[in-house]
């Protein structure tokens, strides 16, 4: 089951549906949060605390066929 969360891209201000299962690390940066995944880096506006709290929400887990 994927752990999905809606985040906001720090550069474009567009909402993105992010799969937390691909995360290697998440770090605070000045005015943004940097998420490193298996394939690269993404800068988002949401705080590390926000991402942590959303990652624990059971209702955000979906099976692949439900997307």
C-alpha positions as CSV (number, residue, x, y, z in Angstrom):
1,X,0.0,0.0,0.0
2,X,1.3,3.4,-0.9
3,X,1.7,6.2,1.6
4,X,0.5,9.3,-0.3
5,X,0.4,12.9,0.9
6,X,-0.4,16.1,-0.9
7,X,2.5,18.6,-0.8
8,X,3.3,21.9,-2.5
9,X,6.4,22.2,-4.7
10,X,8.6,25.0,-3.3
11,X,9.6,26.3,-6.8
12,X,6.3,26.2,-8.7
13,X,3.7,26.4,-5.9
14,X,1.9,23.5,-7.5
15,X,0.3,20.7,-5.5
16,X,1.9,17.3,-5.9
17,X,0.8,13.9,-4.8
18,X,3.9,12.5,-3.1
19,X,4.5,8.8,-2.4
20,X,6.4,8.6,0.9
21,X,7.4,5.0,0.2
22,X,10.2,6.4,-2.1
23,X,11.8,8.7,0.5
24,X,15.4,8.2,1.5
25,X,15.6,11.3,3.8
26,X,13.7,14.5,4.7
27,X,15.6,17.6,5.9
28,X,14.6,21.1,7.0
29,X,16.0,23.9,5.0
30,X,15.5,27.7,5.1
31,X,11.9,28.3,4.1
32,X,11.3,24.8,2.7
33,X,11.8,21.1,3.3
34,X,14.1,19.0,1.1
35,X,12.9,15.4,0.3
36,X,15.5,13.0,-1.1
37,X,14.1,10.0,-2.9
38,X,15.6,7.0,-4.7
39,X,15.5,9.1,-7.9
40,X,16.4,12.7,-6.9
41,X,15.4,15.6,-4.7
42,X,12.2,17.6,-4.3
43,X,11.8,20.9,-2.4
44,X,8.4,21.4,-0.8
45,X,6.8,24.2,1.3
46,X,5.4,22.0,4.0
47,X,7.4,21.5,7.2
48,X,9.0,18.3,8.4
49,X,6.6,18.2,11.3
50,X,3.6,18.5,8.9
51,X,4.9,15.7,6.7
52,X,5.5,13.5,9.7
53,X,2.0,14.0,11.0
54,X,0.4,13.3,7.6
55,X,2.5,10.2,7.2
56,X,0.9,8.7,10.2
57,X,-2.7,9.1,8.9
58,X,-4.0,5.7,8.1
59,X,-6.6,7.1,5.6
60,X,-3.8,8.2,3.3
61,X,-2.7,4.6,2.5
62,X,-4.2,3.3,-0.7
63,X,-3.7,0.1,-2.7
64,X,-2.5,0.5,-6.3
65,X,-5.9,-0.3,-7.8
66,X,-7.6,2.4,-5.8
67,X,-5.7,5.3,-7.4
